[in-house]
Amino acid sequence: MANATADSVGQERLLEVWQQHCYSEFVMKDAKGALTTMSDNPHVSMVPIATGDELLSPFHDGSSDSNPISAPL
């Protein structure tokens, strides 16, 4: 029974952290606040990927503020 109590305490803590994360990210629009709920040393890695010529074409013609028609949003 003690293990069940430890599990429920862990689940309550996880729920608390998840709620804080969602509040920071979606209500407060605070990326740093959301990241602090993920790790003691949060960071974001930006890794460019090759997705094909059609998706890269807006960057070549200077209209990077638009998405190609076939690009899912």
C-alpha positions, 0 to 999 in steps of 0.5 A, spaced: 500 500 500 505 504 501 507 504 494 500 506 491 501 512 496 508 514 493 505 513 486 499 517 487 504 523 490 508 522 484 502 523 479 500 529 483 507 532 482 507 530 475 500 533 474 502 540 478 508 541 473 504 539 467 499 544 469 504 550 470 508 548 464 501 549 460 499 555 464 506 558 462 506 556 455 499 557 453 496 562 458 502 567 459 506 565 453 512 565 457 517 560 453 522 561 459 517 559 464 515 553 460 522 551 459 523 551 467 518 546 468 522 541 463 529 541 466 534 544 471 538 546 465 533 548 459 535 549 452 532 549 445 536 546 440 534 549 433 536 544 427 535 545 420 532 540 416 532 539 408 525 538 406 525 539 399 526 544 394 518 547 394 519 548 402 525 552 401 523 556 395 520 562 399 527 563 402 530 563 396 525 568 393 525 573 399 518 571 401 519 568 407 513 570 410 509 565 406 508 558 406 508 554 400 501 551 399 503 544 400 506 545 407 502 543 412 501 548 418 
